[in-house]
Amino acid sequence: MAATIAELWIERARVHPDDPAVDDGRGWLSWAELLPRAQAVTDALRGAGVGPGDVVVLQARNTVEWVLVAGGVHLLGATLAPLGAEEPVGSRQAYADRVGARVVVAEFPVEGELDLRLVCGRFNYRIRRASADPATDSVVEPSGPAVLLATSGTAGHRSTVAMDHDVLVRLYVDVAAMLDIDRSDRLLGVVPLAHSFGFNGLLVLALLTGASVRLVPERDREALPGLVRDSSATIVAGPPALLHDLAAAVSAGASLGPQVRLFMTGATEVRPDALLPMAAVAGIPRVSSGYGLTQTCGTVAICPDIGRLTSGGHAPMTVVPGVEVAVVDALGDPLPAGARGRVLTRGYQVAVPTDAGGWLATGDEGHVHPDGTLCITGRVDDQLVVSGFNVDPVRVEQALAQSPYIAQVAVVGLPDPRRGQRLVAVAVPADDADADGRNDAAVLAGARAVLARYEVPDAVVWMDALPHTTTGKLSRATVRGMLAERLEERDQEV
């Protein structure tokens, strides 16, 4: 088995050269066709001064060009540092400075950045053909991690997690085996490749197994059922909101075709009683649930079939080999099987442990069954999850607080049947604001300029004051209670 992501590119082109590899709506490319294009990107990056161990920031939609740049970076022995396509330019530039990027490659570049299309040579699609001599070039030994992925911090700033080549290969070999993914599968890539779910759960799995990936540059809820059907996708990967949309579309008369065998999801709390009826409506026979954090390279445990294995209200997940989990109380003392508490994990794939023993405090709540399977039941910290994306409310609050209309603000999550949670900002207006001092549109427009779309609240609710604890900390629980009462009053008025 290959030891690096770059070696996987070489291996795939040698072993399955003519198999379809990736498509973004403009035509399929085979593994043999992808490799020389990725090698051309390597040459372009080398010409821009990038060498082994250097960091390359990449921002683009889910396209073949994204994959080619990733391949080119790894074949060069450099490190990829992707950002979501929705991040504003200011965030991209700040991130590039923080990670010490040699260059930035962007779909919509500004001065000093490399144009994605030029780096990829404006290639044209053509009919797949056999490659007479699949890649024989040697691979540059990497002198750094395979990828740096940004994740939400707990103090209003982004942290970065480094994922090593050998760790990703080892971890996702096990994931592929647990989910029985092979080269006959076609993965539908709705989740962003810049997210751990997309990079590891789509691209790395495809490189390991030979499965092909149909990338989705722009998510269109109306077009999604036809895309699933026409792409012959066998596995659809995404947050629970995606299954919600597919079920709704089928209920309205759409067809996904008969080929989808698995919906692969992951979220803080997966409720089989909610997901399984939607899967049945959509005609998808199996739903798997994965649990992990960016700090654990995306995976800690997996339930390969929540319909077959679930007992009770949550999916029991098998911890991947070489990984440990523990459940402790608020003081850090171990709890017995079945007792709910704070979930810790450690293992070779934990990139950022939080104590000297190698354990990572996940911020999640759960319990362990006597057979060792893990159930996640919610969050114990303030981080929110919207459509599968982690959202740090402090980061959102800091962005909103820049508005001249706001004196104080708290961001909380409310249950949402489609996205898991939706964000609402509870704000106190500034004393010196003008007569239009409660300007929701202006506040949210300012947030959109500096935050990713999924981080922008759906609404602003204005209040005269925010509740605080006796120690002066914002009481989010009380804010949620006040918000629920306010929304209930509005419903009654209507």
C-alpha positions in Angstrom: 0.0 0.0 0.0 1.2 3.5 -0.9 2.5 5.5 2.1 1.8 9.0 0.7 -1.1 10.7 -1.1 1.2 11.3 -4.1 2.0 7.6 -4.3 -1.7 6.9 -4.4 -2.0 9.1 -7.5 0.8 7.1 -9.2 -0.6 3.7 -8.0 -4.1 4.6 -9.2 -2.9 5.6 -12.7 -0.8 2.4 -13.0 -3.4 -0.1 -11.6 -6.7 1.3 -13.0 -5.6 3.8 -15.8 -8.8 3.7 -17.7 -11.3 3.8 -14.9 -13.3 7.0 -14.5 -11.8 9.1 -11.8 -13.5 12.5 -11.5 -16.1 14.6 -13.2 -17.6 18.0 -12.4 -20.3 18.1 -15.0 -18.0 18.8 -18.0 -17.0 15.2 -18.6 -15.2 12.3 -17.0 -11.4 12.0 -16.8 -9.7 8.7 -16.1 -7.0 8.2 -13.6 -4.4 8.0 -16.4 -5.7 11.3 -17.8 -5.7 13.0 -14.4 -2.1 12.2 -13.5 -0.2 14.0 -16.3 -2.4 17.0 -15.7 -1.6 17.0 -12.0 2.1 16.6 -13.0 1.7 19.7 -15.2 0.4 21.6 -12.2 3.5 20.5 -10.2 5.6 22.1 -12.9 3.6 25.3 -12.8 3.9 25.5 -9.0 7.6 24.7 -9.2 7.9 27.6 -11.7 6.2 29.8 -9.1 8.8 29.0 -6.5 7.1 26.2 -4.6 9.2 23.4 -3.4 8.9 20.4 -1.0 7.6 21.3 2.4 6.1 24.6 1.2 2.4 25.5 1.9 0.0 26.2 -1.0 -3.4 27.8 -0.1 -6.2 26.8 -2.5 -9.6 28.3 -2.7 -12.0 27.1 -5.3 -15.3 25.3 -5.8 -15.5 21.6 -6.1 -14.1 21.2 -9.6 -11.6 19.0 -11.4 -9.1 21.9 -11.2 -9.4 21.7 -7.4 -8.4 18.0 -7.6 -5.6 18.7 -10.0 -4.0 21.4 -7.8 -4.3 19.0 -4.8 -2.5 16.3 -6.8 0.1 18.8 -8.1 0.9 20.0 -4.6 1.3 16.4 -3.3 3.4 15.2 -6.2 5.7 18.2 -5.5 6.1 17.1 -1.9 4.4 20.3 -0.7 1.5 20.8 1.7 -2.1 21.8 0.7 -4.0 24.3 2.8 -7.5 24.6 1.3 -10.2 27.1 2.3 -13.9 26.9 1.6 -15.1 28.7 -1.6 -17.4 30.9 0.5 -14.7 32.4 2.6 -14.1 36.1 1.7 -10.9 37.4 0.2 -9.8 38.9 3.5 -10.0 35.6 5.3 -8.0 33.9 2.5 -5.2 36.4 2.8 -5.1 36.3 6.6 -5.1 32.5 6.5 -2.2 32.5 3.9 -0.2 34.7 6.2 -0.9 32.5 9.3 0.1 29.3 7.6 3.1 30.8 5.9 1.9 30.0 2.4 4.4 30.2 -0.4 1.6 30.9 -2.9 -2.2 31.2 -3.0 -4.1 29.6 -5.9 -7.6 30.9 -6.3 -10.5 30.6 -8.6 -11.0 34.3 -8.4 -7.5 35.6 -7.6 -6.5 39.1 -6.5 -3.1 40.7 -7.2 -0.2 38.5 -6.1 -2.2 35.3 -6.3 -2.1 32.5 -8.9 -5.1 32.0 -11.2 -6.5 28.5 -10.8 -7.3 28.2 -14.5 -3.8 29.2 -15.6 -2.1 26.9 -13.1 -4.1 24.0 -14.6 -3.3 25.1 -18.1 -7.0 25.6 -19.2 -7.2 21.9 -20.1 -9.9 20.5 -22.3 -11.9 17.4 -21.7 -11.9 14.6 -24.3 -13.0 11.0 -24.6 -11.2 8.7 -22.3 -8.5 6.5 -23.9 -6.0 4.0 -22.6 -2.6 5.3 -21.5 0.2 3.4 -23.1 2.6 4.0 -20.3 1.0 5.1 -17.0 3.3 7.3 -14.9 6.7 6.0 -14.2 8.1 9.1 -12.5 9.3 8.9 -8.9 7.5 10.7 -6.2 9.1 13.6 -4.3 9.4 12.7 -0.6 7.2 15.1 1.4 8.8 17.1 4.1 5.6 18.2 5.8 2.0 17.2 6.3 -0.3 16.3 3.4 -2.9 19.0 4.3 -3.6 21.8 6.7 -7.3 22.1 7.3 -8.9 25.1 9.1 -11.3 24.4 11.9 -13.4 26.6 14.2 -11.6 27.6 17.4 -13.1 28.3 20.8 -11.9 31.8 21.2 -13.2 33.5 18.1 -10.3 32.6 15.8 -9.5 29.8 13.3 -7.1 27.1 14.3 -5.3 24.8 11.8 -4.9 21.1 11.9 -2.0 19.3 10.1 -2.7 15.8 8.7 0.2 13.6 7.8 0.2 11.4 4.7 0.7 8.0 6.5 -2.0 8.8 9.0 -4.6 9.6 6.3 -3.7 6.5 4.4 -3.9 4.2 7.4 -7.1 5.8 8.7 -9.1 5.8 5.5 -8.0 2.2 4.5 -10.0 1.2 7.6 -12.9 3.5 6.8 -13.2 2.1 3.3 -13.2 -1.4 4.7 -15.8 -0.6 7.3 -18.1 1.0 4.7 -17.2 -1.6 2.0 -16.3 1.1 -0.6 -14.5 -0.2 -3.7 -13.7 0.9 -7.3 -17.2 0.1 -8.5 -18.6 2.9 -6.5 -19.4 6.4 -7.6 -19.3 9.1 -4.9 -21.4 12.2 -5.2 -19.3 15.1 -4.0 -21.6 17.7 -2.6 -19.6 18.4 0.5 -16.8 20.9 0.0 -13.3 19.3 -0.7 -11.9 22.0 1.6 -13.8 20.4 4.5 -12.4 17.3 6.2 -15.5 15.3 5.2 -14.9 16.2 1.5 -11.1 15.9 1.4 -10.8 12.7 3.4 -14.3 11.2 2.8 -14.3 11.8 -0.9 -10.8 12.4 -2.5 -8.7 10.3 -0.2 -11.2 7.4 -0.3 -11.3 7.6 -4.1 -7.5 7.5 -4.3 -7.4 4.5 -2.0 -10.2 2.5 -3.5 -10.4 3.6 -7.2 -14.0 4.8 -6.7 -14.9 7.7 -8.9 -16.2 11.1 -7.8 -18.8 13.3 -9.3 -18.1 16.7 -7.9 -20.8 19.3 -7.5 -19.4 22.9 -8.0 -22.7 24.6 -7.1 -25.3 23.0 -4.9 -28.8 23.4 -6.4 -31.5 21.8 -4.4 -33.8 21.6 -7.4 -31.2 20.0 -9.6 -29.9 17.5 -7.0 -32.2 14.5 -7.7 -31.4 14.6 -11.4 -27.7 14.9 -10.6 -27.9 11.8 -8.4 -29.7 9.8 -11.1 -27.8 11.0 -14.1 -24.3 10.5 -12.5 -25.2 6.9 -11.5 -24.0 7.7 -8.0 -23.9 4.7 -5.7 -22.9 6.7 -2.6 -24.2 10.1 -1.6 -22.2 11.8 1.0 -23.3 14.8 3.0 -24.9 16.2 6.2 -28.4 15.1 7.2 -29.8 18.2 5.5 -28.9 16.6 2.1 -30.9 13.5 2.9 -33.8 15.8 4.0 -33.7 17.5 0.6 -33.5 14.3 -1.4 -36.5 12.8 0.5 -38.5 16.0 -0.1 -37.7 15.9 -3.8 -38.8 12.2 -4.1 -42.0 13.0 -2.2 -42.7 15.7 -4.8 -42.3 13.2 -7.7 -38.5 13.2 -8.4 -36.5 10.0 -9.0 -33.0 9.2 -7.8 -32.7 6.0 -9.9 -32.2 2.6 -8.4 -28.4 2.6 -8.0 -27.9 4.6 -4.8 -26.9 2.0 -2.1 -25.6 4.2 0.7 -26.1 7.6 2.2 -22.9 8.5 4.1 -23.3 11.2 6.8 -21.7 12.5 9.9 -22.8 15.1 12.5 -22.5 15.8 16.2 -25.7 13.9 16.9 -27.2 11.5 14.4 -30.8 10.4 15.1 -31.8 7.3 13.3 -35.4 7.9 14.1 -35.2 11.0 11.9 -32.9 9.8 9.2 -34.2 6.4 8.4 -37.7 7.5 7.4 -36.2 10.0 5.1 -33.9 7.3 3.6 -36.9 5.1 3.1 -38.8 7.8 1.2 -35.7 8.5 -0.9 -35.3 4.8 -1.7 -31.8 4.6 -0.2 -31.5 1.2 1.5 -28.6 2.0 3.9 -27.4 5.0 6.0 -24.0 5.1 7.6 -22.9 7.5 10.3 -19.4 8.6 11.0 -18.1 10.6 14.0 -15.0 12.6 14.1 -13.4 16.1 14.3 -11.0 17.9 12.1 -8.5 17.5 15.0 -8.9 13.7 14.6 -8.3 13.8 10.9 -12.1 13.5 10.4 -12.8 10.1 11.9 -13.0 8.4 15.3 -15.9 5.9 14.9 -18.3 4.6 12.3 -21.7 3.0 12.3 -21.8 1.4 8.8 -25.6 0.8 8.9 -27.7 2.7 11.4 -30.9 0.9 10.4 -29.5 -2.5 11.2 -27.3 -1.7 14.2 -29.2 1.0 16.1 -30.7 0.2 19.5 -32.3 3.1 21.3 -32.2 6.6 20.2 -28.7 7.0 18.8 -26.4 5.2 16.4 -23.8 3.0 18.1 -20.5 3.5 16.3 -17.5 1.2 16.2 -14.2 2.9 17.0 -11.7 2.5 14.2 -8.7 0.3 14.9 -5.9 1.9 16.8 -8.1 4.6 18.4 -9.5 4.8 21.9 -12.5 6.6 23.4 -13.4 7.3 27.0 -16.3 9.0 28.7 -15.7 11.1 31.8 -17.6 13.4 34.2 -17.0 17.1 34.6 -14.1 16.4 36.9 -12.4 14.1 34.4 -13.1 10.9 36.2 -14.1 7.8 34.1 -17.7 6.9 33.9 -19.1 3.3 33.6 -20.6 1.9 30.4 -23.9 3.5 29.7 -23.3 6.6 31.7 -23.5 9.8 29.8 -20.6 12.2 30.0 -17.8 14.1 28.1 -16.2 12.1 25.3 -12.4 11.9 25.0 -10.4 10.2 22.3 -6.8 9.4 21.6 -4.9 7.5 19.0 -2.5 7.8 16.1 -5.0 10.1 14.2 -5.4 12.7 17.0 -3.5 15.7 15.5 -4.1 18.0 18.4 -4.3 16.3 21.9 -5.4 18.5 24.8 -3.5 16.7 27.6 -0.1 15.2 28.2 -1.6 11.7 27.9 -2.5 12.2 24.3 -6.2 12.6 25.0 -8.4 15.0 23.1 -11.4 16.6 24.8 -13.9 16.5 21.9 -16.5 18.9 23.4 -19.1 16.2 22.7 -21.4 14.3 25.1 -22.1 10.6 24.8 -21.8 7.2 26.3 -20.1 3.9 25.6 -22.1 0.6 25.4 -20.7 -2.5 27.2 -19.6 -3.8 23.8 -17.4 -0.8 23.3 -19.5 1.0 20.7 -19.9 4.8 21.1 -23.0 6.9 21.0 -22.8 10.7 20.6 -25.8 12.5 22.1 -24.9 16.2 21.8 -22.4 19.0 22.6 -21.1 20.1 25.9 -19.5 23.3 24.7 -20.8 26.2 22.7 -19.8 25.1 19.2 -22.7 24.7 16.9 -23.2 22.5 13.8 -25.0 23.8 10.8 -25.5 21.5 7.8 -22.5 19.5 8.9 -20.2 22.5 9.4 -18.8 23.5 12.8 -19.6 27.1 13.7 -17.9 28.9 16.5 -20.5 31.4 17.9 -17.7 33.6 19.3 -16.2 34.1 15.9 -19.7 35.0 14.5 -20.4 37.4 17.5 -17.0 39.1 16.9 -18.0 39.7 13.3 -21.4 41.0 14.1 -20.1 43.3 16.9 -18.3 45.3 14.2 -21.7 46.7 13.1 -22.4 50.3 14.3 -25.9 49.1 15.0 -24.9 46.6 17.7 -23.9 47.2 21.3 -23.9 43.5 22.4 -24.7 40.3 20.6 -25.1 36.6 21.3 -25.4 33.9 18.6 -27.3 30.7 19.5 -28.5 27.7 17.6 -32.1 26.6 17.3 -33.2 23.1 16.1 -33.8 22.9 12.4 -35.2 19.7 10.8 -33.1 20.2 7.7 -29.8 21.7 8.8 -29.6 20.3 12.3 -29.3 23.9 13.7 -30.0 27.4 12.4 -28.2 30.4 13.7 -30.0 33.4 15.3 -28.3 36.5 16.5 -29.8 38.1 19.7 -28.6 41.7 19.7 -28.8 44.8 21.9 -28.9 48.0 19.7 -26.2 50.6 20.1 -27.1 53.6 22.2 -26.0 56.1 19.5 -27.6 54.3 16.6 -29.9 56.4 14.3 -33.6 56.0 14.0 -33.1 53.0 11.9 -31.0 51.5 14.7 -32.4 48.0 14.4 -31.4 47.4 10.8 -31.4 43.6 10.3 -30.4 43.8 6.7 -27.4 46.0 7.3 -26.2 43.9 10.2 -26.4 40.6 8.1 -24.9 42.3 5.1 -21.9 43.2 7.2 -21.6 39.6 8.4 -21.7 38.2 4.9 -18.7 40.3 4.0 -16.4 38.6 6.5 -18.0 35.2 7.3 -18.7 32.0 5.3 -22.4 31.7 4.2 -23.1 28.9 6.7 -21.8 31.2 9.6 -24.2 34.0 8.8 -27.3 34.0 11.1 -30.7 33.5 9.6 -32.2 36.4 11.6 -31.5 39.1 14.1 -33.8 39.3 17.2 -33.4 42.6 19.1 -33.6 42.8 22.9 -32.9 45.5 25.5 -30.3 43.5 27.3 -28.5 40.1 27.3 -28.4 37.8 30.4 -25.1 37.1 32.2 -24.1 34.8 34.9 -22.9 35.9 38.3 -19.3 35.8 37.1 -20.1 38.1 34.2 -20.2 35.4 31.5 -22.9 35.4 28.8 -25.5 32.9 29.7 -26.3 31.2 26.3 -28.8 28.9 28.0 -30.8 31.8 29.2 -30.5 33.5 25.8 -31.9 30.4 24.1 -34.8 30.4 26.6 -35.6 34.1 26.0 -35.4 33.6 22.3 -37.8 30.6 22.4 -40.3 32.7 24.4 -39.9 35.6 22.0 -40.5 33.4 18.9 -43.4 31.7 20.6 -45.0 35.1 21.3 -44.5 36.1 17.7 -46.2 32.8 16.5 -49.2 33.5 18.8 -49.5 37.1 17.5 -49.7 35.7 14.0 
